Every structure is written in structure tokens, then in C-alpha cells.
């Protein structure tokens, strides 16, 4: 899991570097207001992490399911944010700043979907409760999910400051 987290971190670090360089050197960088739903999405994602942590501590499948639901709500909220930007005339190809917004949020969303797949795997394992394996899988999924939260907070701050 730590290797995956390191690889994901390096990917986002490279994209951050590209964004900062592109935005600093370009007179065509277009600033825009972030869709307000992103802040609601942030609360949803943080809540999902708290629920999952409680689920990990209690080894409670119902809390893992709740995290799945909150994770899906987060992804749906991201789609709403993209639609709100599109309604303002901001698309992937509109400007460099909107392109970075879409790429960063979509890439994060794909990683969240991967985390949801991992949580689904954990739920199947918890249903069988055979030895320490489900607890280990739950711990790894929780670590990844918390990392997705931290990464989102970083991206939100970056986007709020740069776009």
C-alpha cells in the first residue's frame, strides 16, 4: 500500500509542478471561481474517513458500507462540480487552468473509485471473517482512504490558490 501511495503522490507532485510552471509563465492563465459544491464534497469525504476509521476499529461491515455510500456521494458531487463549470463555459479545452482542474479532480476521482473497489473487496472478506486477513485488508483500505482525504485537501487548497 505504501508503494501505491508513493506512486500516486509522485503523480500528483508532477502535475502540481506542471500546473505551477504553466500558470506562472503564461499570460493566458484564466482564473475562475471553484464550484461551491466542492466544499460540500470535502465534508462528505472527511465524514467518510471518520466513518471508515470507526469501522476499522470495530471491524464493522455496516460502517464500511456507509463509507462506500459516502464515497459514491463524493464522486457524484464531483460530476456535479464539472457540470457547474461546463454551465459557465469552462471545459477541459477552454484554458490551461480549467484543464488542470479537470485532470486533477478526475484523476483523484478515479483513485477514489479504486478505493471504493477496495472497500468492496474488504466487505466480501469481512462477510467471511476468516482469520486476520479481513482485518489486514480493512487496515490497508483505511490507510488508502485516509490518504485520498489528505490528497483531496491538498488539491482543494492548490486549486483554490491557483485557479
Secondary structure, 3 states (H helix, E strand, C coil): CHHHHHHHHHHHHHHHHHHHHHHHHCCCCCCCCCCCHHHHHHHHHHHHHHHHHHHHHHCCHHHHHHHHHHHHHHHHHHHHHHHHHHHCCCCCCCCHHHHHHHHHHHHHHHHHHHHHHHHHHHHHHHHHCCCCHHHHHHHHHHHHHHHHHHHHHHHHHHHHHHC
